[in-house]
């Protein structure tokens, strides 16, 4: 513990040393720590705290360490507690006593949060790339199976027919918002705490702005206490990651239902399925289920991080060492989930006939039929009542769709209405064929002709816009 043990007479109890060390976790920050140290060395040289020769020696030593870390050639010493002490010790062994000058004007408090911001910035970029890949898989599937018809549902009950492409593009919209949240979080986290010291600021004339620019930060933290003691950027990224996992979990849930033979809407490729150790017939969409399950852990990481910081006084507290394990795990979980779901979606086989059959069940065109009456002057409440009667009659007669009702059923429903406009329609020439057309699946789809609706030309426009945004044209 020679890097901080000057005022201590005895070494740490082994139990305390084991309990407090973090190298097993924060070794993940090694390359970021080295990047921050190189920038810090240059800052010390600008401030006249290092000679040109000392600066060159330290930077050369750090560059060598970077190569060794990247190549997996560094063995971490648990006795040295954390990644920062490991790297400084290794550097000093390589360059000599000048290594002791590296920590001038810097505390592990501003050092670790600088590292964590650099790491998080890289993680956000990685996750954004994974989201784009999944969006492309969804868009490709929507393009390939764009005119397949899916039974849209509310309350898990038949509602209205929608194009399968429209349903898939809903997840693209969710992912776009997830990307936006991560981009917003990146903007706020991209400020440098280096130079904040332990809590009060560095005691030397360091040019924090120059060092920040060198590390790719947009600026510097405005308050040294805030810089070292808050982890709101971790909470914010975890919130975005949790919500992205929730979106993937919803997609995974639907895939598990769609691939059930009772639905049979899609078939998951063998490469993204598993079997049963007991039942030879089984084919399970395990990746989708595991995404759903692992979402719980990511949400738990967010709740844990909020709980960790809720009662901490300013400034740094050792509790903050615990910000990384669950955070790193959550990032890895989302990255892996995006990758596996991208592959699963890209290899789905769609059964258009099963989808179409299901879309015609449950009288899903009833709303479009009511809307057709409204367009002919019938108040919506009256139209709703008329169509509800038609649904009840069709159900009682065992007729599976409104479009299959006999002509007299339409006319009787209109003629028996309390609404005068409906009664007039009962005797209008051509009304039954018009209503029958409105009650077809194609008529229902076409009637949702608004921006964001499932009318085929609206979906085609949304699909074209998504392809352009993702560079797929």
C-alpha positions as CSV (number, residue, x, y, z in Angstrom):
1,X,0.0,0.0,0.0
2,X,3.0,2.3,-0.4
3,X,1.2,4.7,-2.7
4,X,-0.9,6.0,0.2
5,X,0.4,4.3,3.4
6,X,2.8,7.0,4.8
7,X,0.8,7.9,7.9
8,X,0.0,4.3,8.8
9,X,2.1,2.2,11.2
10,X,0.6,-1.1,10.4
11,X,-0.4,-2.8,7.2
12,X,-4.1,-3.6,6.5
13,X,-5.7,-6.6,7.9
14,X,-6.1,-9.2,5.2
15,X,-9.8,-9.3,5.6
16,X,-10.0,-5.5,5.1
17,X,-7.7,-5.7,2.1
18,X,-9.8,-8.4,0.5
19,X,-13.0,-6.5,1.3
20,X,-11.9,-3.2,-0.1
21,X,-10.0,-4.1,-3.3
22,X,-11.6,-3.5,-6.6
23,X,-9.0,-4.6,-9.2
24,X,-11.2,-7.6,-10.3
25,X,-13.8,-5.1,-11.5
26,X,-12.0,-1.8,-12.3
27,X,-9.3,-3.4,-14.4
28,X,-12.0,-2.8,-17.1
29,X,-11.0,0.8,-16.9
30,X,-7.3,0.3,-17.6
31,X,-7.1,1.7,-21.1
32,X,-9.2,4.7,-20.1
33,X,-7.0,5.2,-17.0
34,X,-3.9,5.2,-19.3
35,X,-5.5,7.7,-21.7
36,X,-6.4,10.0,-18.8
37,X,-2.8,9.7,-17.4
38,X,-1.2,10.6,-20.7
39,X,-3.4,13.7,-21.0
40,X,-2.6,14.5,-17.4
41,X,1.2,14.2,-18.0
42,X,0.9,16.7,-20.9
43,X,-1.1,19.0,-18.6
44,X,1.6,18.8,-16.0
45,X,4.2,19.6,-18.6
46,X,2.2,22.7,-19.8
47,X,2.0,23.9,-16.2
48,X,5.8,23.6,-15.8
49,X,5.5,20.8,-13.3
50,X,7.4,18.3,-15.5
51,X,10.4,18.9,-17.6
52,X,10.2,17.9,-21.3
53,X,12.4,14.9,-20.6
54,X,10.2,13.8,-17.7
55,X,7.1,14.2,-19.7
56,X,8.5,12.2,-22.6
57,X,9.7,9.4,-20.2
58,X,6.3,9.2,-18.5
59,X,4.3,9.3,-21.8
60,X,6.6,6.6,-23.4
61,X,6.1,4.4,-20.3
62,X,2.4,4.8,-20.4
63,X,2.3,4.0,-24.1
64,X,4.1,0.8,-23.4
65,X,1.7,-0.1,-20.7
66,X,-1.2,0.6,-23.0
67,X,0.2,-1.9,-25.5
68,X,0.7,-4.5,-22.8
69,X,-2.8,-4.0,-21.4
70,X,-4.4,-4.2,-24.8
71,X,-2.4,-7.4,-25.5
72,X,-3.4,-9.0,-22.3
73,X,0.2,-9.1,-21.0
74,X,-0.4,-7.4,-17.7
75,X,-0.9,-9.4,-14.5
76,X,-2.9,-7.5,-12.0
77,X,-1.7,-7.5,-8.4
78,X,-4.6,-7.8,-6.0
79,X,-2.4,-6.4,-3.2
80,X,-2.3,-3.1,-5.0
81,X,-6.1,-2.6,-4.5
82,X,-7.3,-1.1,-7.7
83,X,-6.4,-0.5,-11.4
84,X,-5.0,3.0,-10.6
85,X,-2.4,1.8,-8.1
86,X,-1.5,-1.2,-10.3
87,X,-0.8,1.0,-13.3
88,X,1.1,3.6,-11.4
89,X,3.3,0.9,-9.7
90,X,4.0,-0.8,-13.0
91,X,4.9,2.5,-14.6
92,X,7.3,3.4,-11.8
93,X,8.9,0.0,-12.1
94,X,9.5,0.7,-15.8
95,X,10.5,4.4,-15.8
96,X,12.0,4.8,-12.3
97,X,11.4,7.5,-9.7
98,X,9.9,10.0,-12.2
99,X,6.8,7.7,-12.0
100,X,6.2,9.2,-8.6
101,X,5.4,12.5,-10.3
102,X,2.5,11.2,-12.3
103,X,-0.1,11.7,-9.5
104,X,0.8,15.4,-9.0
105,X,-2.3,17.5,-8.9
106,X,-4.6,14.4,-9.1
107,X,-6.6,12.3,-6.7
108,X,-8.0,8.9,-7.3
109,X,-11.3,10.6,-6.8
110,X,-11.1,12.7,-10.0
111,X,-9.1,10.0,-11.7
112,X,-11.6,7.2,-11.3
113,X,-14.6,9.4,-12.4
114,X,-12.6,10.6,-15.4
115,X,-11.9,7.0,-16.3
116,X,-15.6,6.0,-15.8
117,X,-16.8,8.9,-18.0
118,X,-14.4,7.8,-20.8
119,X,-15.5,4.2,-20.4
120,X,-19.2,5.1,-20.5
121,X,-18.7,7.3,-23.5
122,X,-17.2,4.3,-25.4
123,X,-20.0,2.0,-24.1
124,X,-22.7,4.4,-25.4
125,X,-21.1,4.4,-28.8
126,X,-21.0,0.6,-28.7
127,X,-24.6,0.3,-27.7
128,X,-25.7,2.8,-30.4
129,X,-24.1,0.6,-33.0
130,X,-25.9,-2.5,-31.6
131,X,-29.2,-0.7,-31.7
132,X,-28.7,0.3,-35.3
133,X,-27.9,-3.3,-36.2
134,X,-31.2,-4.5,-34.6
135,X,-33.1,-1.7,-36.4
136,X,-31.6,-2.8,-39.7
137,X,-32.7,-6.4,-39.0
138,X,-36.3,-5.2,-38.2
139,X,-36.4,-3.0,-41.3
140,X,-35.1,-5.8,-43.5
141,X,-37.7,-8.1,-42.2
142,X,-40.4,-5.5,-42.7
143,X,-39.2,-4.9,-46.2
144,X,-39.2,-8.6,-47.0
145,X,-42.6,-9.4,-45.4
146,X,-44.0,-5.9,-45.6
147,X,-47.5,-6.8,-46.8
148,X,-48.1,-9.7,-44.4
149,X,-51.2,-8.9,-42.2
150,X,-50.9,-9.3,-38.5
151,X,-53.9,-9.4,-36.0
152,X,-53.3,-6.3,-34.0
153,X,-54.4,-6.7,-30.4
154,X,-55.3,-4.8,-27.3
155,X,-55.8,-6.5,-24.0
156,X,-54.3,-9.6,-25.8
157,X,-57.6,-9.7,-27.7
158,X,-58.3,-9.3,-31.4
159,X,-58.5,-5.6,-32.2
160,X,-57.7,-4.4,-35.7
161,X,-55.6,-5.8,-38.6
162,X,-52.3,-4.2,-39.1
163,X,-49.5,-4.8,-41.6
164,X,-46.7,-6.9,-40.1
165,X,-44.3,-4.2,-41.3
166,X,-46.2,-1.6,-39.3
167,X,-45.8,-3.7,-36.1
168,X,-42.1,-4.2,-36.7
169,X,-41.5,-0.5,-37.3
170,X,-43.0,0.2,-33.9
171,X,-39.9,-1.4,-32.4
172,X,-37.7,0.6,-34.7
173,X,-39.3,3.7,-33.3
174,X,-38.7,2.5,-29.7
175,X,-35.0,1.8,-30.6
176,X,-34.7,5.3,-32.1
177,X,-35.9,6.8,-28.9
178,X,-33.5,4.6,-27.0
179,X,-30.7,5.9,-29.2
180,X,-31.8,9.4,-28.5
181,X,-31.8,8.9,-24.7
182,X,-28.3,7.5,-24.9
183,X,-27.1,10.4,-27.0
184,X,-28.6,12.9,-24.6
185,X,-26.9,11.1,-21.7
186,X,-23.6,11.1,-23.6
187,X,-23.8,14.9,-24.1
188,X,-24.3,15.5,-20.4
189,X,-21.6,13.0,-19.3
190,X,-19.0,14.3,-21.7
191,X,-17.3,16.8,-19.4
192,X,-14.0,16.3,-17.7
193,X,-13.6,16.0,-13.9
194,X,-9.8,15.8,-14.2
195,X,-8.4,18.6,-12.1
196,X,-11.1,18.5,-9.4
197,X,-8.6,16.7,-7.1
198,X,-9.9,14.9,-4.1
199,X,-12.7,17.4,-3.6
200,X,-11.5,21.0,-3.6
201,X,-9.7,21.3,-6.9
202,X,-6.0,20.8,-7.9
203,X,-3.4,22.8,-6.1
204,X,-1.5,23.6,-9.3
205,X,-2.2,25.9,-12.3
206,X,-3.5,23.1,-14.5
207,X,-5.2,24.0,-17.8
208,X,-8.3,21.8,-17.3
209,X,-9.8,22.9,-20.5
210,X,-6.8,21.9,-22.6
211,X,-6.7,18.5,-21.0
212,X,-10.4,18.0,-21.5
213,X,-10.1,18.8,-25.1
214,X,-7.3,16.4,-25.5
215,X,-9.5,13.6,-24.1
216,X,-12.4,14.5,-26.4
217,X,-14.5,16.1,-23.7
218,X,-16.8,19.0,-24.5
219,X,-15.8,21.0,-21.4
220,X,-15.0,20.6,-17.8
221,X,-17.0,20.1,-14.7
222,X,-17.9,23.5,-13.0
223,X,-17.7,22.4,-9.4
224,X,-15.1,20.1,-7.9
225,X,-17.3,18.7,-5.2
226,X,-20.0,17.7,-7.7
227,X,-17.3,16.4,-10.1
228,X,-16.0,13.7,-7.7
229,X,-19.1,12.8,-5.7
230,X,-22.0,12.5,-8.1
231,X,-22.8,9.6,-10.4
232,X,-25.9,10.9,-12.1
233,X,-24.4,10.2,-15.5
234,X,-24.3,6.5,-14.5
235,X,-27.9,6.6,-13.3
236,X,-28.9,8.3,-16.5
237,X,-27.2,5.8,-18.8
238,X,-28.6,2.9,-16.7
239,X,-32.1,4.4,-17.0
240,X,-31.7,4.5,-20.8
241,X,-30.2,1.0,-20.8
242,X,-33.1,-0.3,-18.6
243,X,-35.7,1.1,-20.9
244,X,-33.9,-0.3,-24.0
245,X,-33.9,-3.8,-22.3
246,X,-37.7,-3.4,-21.6
247,X,-38.2,-2.8,-25.3
248,X,-36.2,-5.8,-26.2
249,X,-38.1,-7.8,-23.6
250,X,-41.4,-6.9,-25.2
251,X,-40.1,-8.0,-28.6
252,X,-38.8,-11.2,-27.0
253,X,-42.2,-11.8,-25.4
254,X,-44.0,-11.4,-28.8
255,X,-41.5,-13.8,-30.5
256,X,-42.2,-16.4,-27.9
257,X,-45.9,-16.2,-28.6
258,X,-45.7,-15.9,-32.3
259,X,-43.5,-19.0,-32.6
260,X,-45.8,-21.1,-30.5
261,X,-47.5,-23.6,-33.0
262,X,-50.9,-22.4,-31.7
263,X,-50.1,-19.1,-33.3
264,X,-47.5,-20.2,-35.9
265,X,-46.9,-16.7,-37.2
266,X,-43.1,-17.1,-37.3
267,X,-40.6,-19.8,-37.1
268,X,-37.3,-19.2,-35.2
269,X,-34.3,-20.5,-36.9
270,X,-32.6,-23.6,-35.5
271,X,-29.5,-21.5,-34.9
272,X,-31.4,-19.3,-32.4
273,X,-33.3,-22.2,-30.7
274,X,-32.6,-24.9,-28.2
275,X,-34.2,-28.2,-27.4
276,X,-35.2,-30.1,-24.3
277,X,-33.1,-32.7,-22.5
278,X,-36.2,-34.8,-22.0
279,X,-38.8,-33.9,-24.8
280,X,-37.5,-34.6,-28.3
281,X,-40.2,-32.5,-29.8
282,X,-39.3,-29.3,-28.2
283,X,-37.9,-26.2,-30.0
284,X,-37.6,-23.3,-27.7
285,X,-36.8,-19.6,-28.5
286,X,-34.4,-19.4,-25.6
287,X,-32.6,-16.2,-26.6
288,X,-35.9,-14.3,-26.6
289,X,-36.7,-15.7,-23.2
290,X,-33.3,-14.9,-21.7
291,X,-33.5,-11.3,-22.9
292,X,-36.8,-11.1,-21.1
293,X,-35.3,-12.6,-18.0
294,X,-32.1,-10.6,-18.0
295,X,-34.1,-7.4,-18.2
296,X,-34.8,-7.9,-14.5
297,X,-31.2,-7.7,-13.6
298,X,-30.7,-4.5,-15.6
299,X,-33.6,-2.9,-13.9
300,X,-32.2,-4.0,-10.6
301,X,-28.9,-2.3,-11.5
302,X,-30.7,1.0,-12.0
303,X,-32.6,0.6,-8.7
304,X,-29.4,-0.3,-6.9
305,X,-27.5,2.7,-8.3
306,X,-30.2,5.1,-7.2
307,X,-30.2,3.5,-3.8
308,X,-26.4,3.7,-3.6
309,X,-26.3,7.5,-4.1
310,X,-29.5,8.6,-2.4
311,X,-27.9,9.2,1.0
312,X,-24.3,10.2,0.3
313,X,-23.1,13.5,1.6
314,X,-20.6,15.5,-0.4
315,X,-17.9,14.7,-1.4
316,X,-16.5,11.4,-2.4
317,X,-17.5,8.4,-0.3
318,X,-16.1,4.8,-0.7
319,X,-19.6,3.6,-1.4
320,X,-19.1,4.9,-4.9
321,X,-16.6,2.0,-5.5
322,X,-19.8,0.0,-5.9
323,X,-21.0,2.0,-8.9
324,X,-19.2,-0.2,-11.4
325,X,-20.0,-3.9,-11.0
326,X,-23.8,-3.8,-11.8
327,X,-23.2,-0.9,-14.3
328,X,-20.7,-2.8,-16.3
329,X,-22.8,-5.9,-16.2
330,X,-25.9,-4.0,-17.4
331,X,-24.0,-2.6,-20.4
332,X,-22.7,-6.0,-21.3
333,X,-26.2,-7.5,-21.0
334,X,-27.8,-4.9,-23.3
335,X,-24.9,-5.2,-25.8
336,X,-25.3,-9.0,-26.0
337,X,-29.1,-8.8,-26.1
338,X,-29.0,-6.4,-29.0
339,X,-26.7,-8.7,-30.9
340,X,-28.6,-11.9,-30.3
341,X,-32.0,-10.3,-31.1
342,X,-30.6,-8.9,-34.3
343,X,-29.6,-12.3,-35.4
344,X,-32.9,-13.9,-34.3
345,X,-35.0,-11.3,-36.1
346,X,-32.9,-11.5,-39.3
347,X,-33.5,-15.2,-39.5
348,X,-37.2,-15.4,-38.7
349,X,-39.4,-17.3,-41.2
350,X,-42.9,-15.7,-41.5
351,X,-46.1,-17.7,-42.1
352,X,-48.2,-15.2,-44.0
353,X,-51.2,-17.5,-44.2
354,X,-51.4,-18.1,-40.5
355,X,-51.1,-14.4,-39.8
356,X,-53.8,-13.6,-42.3
357,X,-56.2,-16.2,-41.0
358,X,-55.7,-14.9,-37.4
359,X,-56.2,-11.3,-38.7
360,X,-59.6,-12.2,-40.0
361,X,-60.7,-13.7,-36.7
362,X,-62.4,-11.8,-33.9
363,X,-64.3,-9.4,-36.2
364,X,-61.2,-7.2,-36.3
365,X,-62.6,-5.0,-39.1
366,X,-65.6,-3.8,-37.0
367,X,-64.0,-0.4,-36.3
368,X,-63.4,0.2,-40.0
369,X,-67.0,-0.6,-40.7
370,X,-68.2,1.8,-38.0
371,X,-65.9,4.5,-39.5
372,X,-67.5,3.8,-43.0
373,X,-70.9,4.6,-41.5
374,X,-69.6,7.7,-39.9
375,X,-68.2,8.9,-43.2
376,X,-71.8,8.6,-44.6
377,X,-73.3,10.8,-41.9
378,X,-74.1,8.4,-39.0
379,X,-73.0,9.6,-35.6
380,X,-70.2,7.5,-34.2
381,X,-72.1,6.2,-31.2
382,X,-74.9,5.1,-33.4
383,X,-72.5,3.5,-35.8
384,X,-70.8,1.8,-32.9
385,X,-74.1,0.3,-31.8
386,X,-75.1,-0.8,-35.3
387,X,-71.8,-2.6,-35.9
388,X,-71.9,-4.1,-32.4
389,X,-75.2,-5.6,-33.3
390,X,-73.8,-7.0,-36.5
391,X,-70.9,-8.6,-34.6
392,X,-73.3,-10.2,-32.1
393,X,-75.4,-11.5,-35.0
394,X,-72.5,-12.9,-36.8
395,X,-71.2,-14.6,-33.7
396,X,-74.6,-16.1,-33.0
397,X,-74.9,-17.5,-36.5
398,X,-71.3,-18.8,-36.6
399,X,-70.2,-16.4,-39.3
400,X,-66.6,-15.7,-38.9
401,X,-66.3,-12.3,-40.5
402,X,-68.4,-9.2,-41.0
403,X,-67.7,-9.2,-44.7
404,X,-69.4,-12.6,-44.9
405,X,-72.7,-11.4,-43.5
406,X,-75.7,-11.6,-46.0
407,X,-77.0,-8.4,-47.5
408,X,-80.2,-8.5,-45.5
409,X,-78.2,-8.4,-42.2
410,X,-76.6,-5.1,-43.2
411,X,-79.9,-3.5,-44.3
412,X,-81.8,-4.8,-41.2
413,X,-79.1,-3.4,-38.9
414,X,-79.3,0.0,-40.5
415,X,-83.1,0.0,-40.8
416,X,-83.6,-0.9,-37.2
417,X,-81.3,1.9,-35.9
418,X,-82.7,4.8,-33.9
419,X,-80.6,7.1,-36.1
420,X,-82.4,8.7,-39.0
421,X,-79.2,8.8,-41.1
422,X,-78.7,5.1,-40.7
423,X,-82.2,4.3,-41.6
424,X,-81.8,6.4,-44.8
425,X,-78.7,4.5,-45.7
426,X,-80.6,1.2,-45.4
427,X,-82.4,2.0,-48.7
428,X,-79.5,3.6,-50.5
429,X,-78.3,1.8,-53.6
430,X,-74.9,0.3,-53.4
431,X,-74.6,0.7,-49.6
432,X,-74.2,-3.0,-48.9
433,X,-71.2,-3.6,-51.3
434,X,-69.6,-0.5,-49.9
435,X,-70.0,-1.6,-46.3
436,X,-68.9,-5.1,-47.2
437,X,-65.7,-3.6,-48.8
438,X,-65.1,-1.5,-45.7
439,X,-65.4,-4.7,-43.5
440,X,-62.7,-6.5,-45.5
441,X,-59.2,-6.7,-44.2
442,X,-57.9,-4.6,-47.1
443,X,-60.6,-2.1,-46.4
444,X,-59.8,-1.9,-42.8
445,X,-56.1,-1.4,-43.5
446,X,-56.7,1.2,-46.1
447,X,-59.0,3.2,-43.8
448,X,-56.2,3.9,-41.3
449,X,-54.9,6.5,-43.7
450,X,-53.1,9.0,-41.4
451,X,-49.4,9.7,-40.7
452,X,-48.3,6.8,-38.5
453,X,-51.3,4.6,-39.5
454,X,-51.2,1.1,-41.0
455,X,-52.6,2.1,-44.4
456,X,-50.2,0.4,-46.9
457,X,-48.9,3.6,-48.5
458,X,-48.3,5.1,-45.1
459,X,-46.4,2.1,-44.0
460,X,-44.4,2.1,-47.2
461,X,-43.5,5.8,-46.6
462,X,-42.4,5.0,-43.0
463,X,-40.4,2.0,-44.2
464,X,-38.7,4.1,-46.8
465,X,-37.8,6.8,-44.2
466,X,-36.4,4.2,-41.9
467,X,-34.3,2.6,-44.6
468,X,-32.9,6.0,-45.6
469,X,-32.1,6.9,-42.0
470,X,-30.3,3.6,-41.5
471,X,-28.5,3.8,-44.9
472,X,-30.3,0.8,-46.3
473,X,-31.3,2.4,-49.6
